[in-house]
Amino acid sequence: KESLAYIRGEINKQEAISKTKQRTRQLAKRQRTWFRSFSDAVWLSA
């Protein structure tokens, strides 16, 4: 999404990078929340 906005000239490179990082963190948070619903999950350090 951010890549296309950058290519189209809608946002600059730094803004594209910043938004990509932010959206990645938001996705990771949603995934952690979803995984908590599995009470019998075994967590491994990576």
C-alpha positions as CSV (number, residue, x, y, z in Angstrom):
1,K,0.0,0.0,0.0
2,E,2.7,2.4,1.0
3,S,4.9,1.3,-1.9
4,L,2.2,2.2,-4.4
5,A,1.6,5.6,-2.8
6,Y,5.3,6.3,-3.0
7,I,5.5,5.1,-6.7
8,R,2.5,7.3,-7.5
9,G,4.2,10.3,-5.9
10,E,1.6,10.6,-3.2
11,I,4.1,10.4,-0.4
12,N,7.8,10.7,-0.1
13,K,10.3,7.9,0.6
14,Q,10.8,8.7,4.3
15,E,7.0,8.8,4.8
16,A,6.6,5.4,3.0
17,I,9.3,3.8,5.2
18,S,7.7,5.3,8.4
19,K,4.2,4.1,7.5
20,T,5.5,0.7,6.5
21,K,7.2,0.3,9.9
22,Q,4.1,1.5,11.7
23,R,1.7,-0.8,9.9
24,T,4.1,-3.7,10.5
25,R,4.1,-3.1,14.2
26,Q,0.3,-2.9,14.2
27,L,0.0,-6.2,12.3
28,A,2.4,-7.8,14.8
29,K,0.2,-6.6,17.7
30,R,-2.9,-7.9,16.1
31,Q,-1.2,-11.3,15.5
32,R,-0.1,-11.4,19.2
33,T,-3.6,-10.7,20.3
34,W,-5.0,-13.4,18.0
35,F,-2.5,-16.0,19.2
36,R,-3.4,-15.4,22.8
37,S,-6.7,-17.1,22.1
38,F,-4.9,-20.4,21.8
39,S,-4.4,-21.3,25.5
40,D,-2.7,-24.6,24.7
41,A,-0.1,-23.1,22.4
42,V,3.6,-23.8,23.1
43,W,5.7,-20.7,22.7
44,L,9.3,-21.1,21.5
45,S,12.1,-18.5,21.6
46,A,13.4,-17.5,18.3
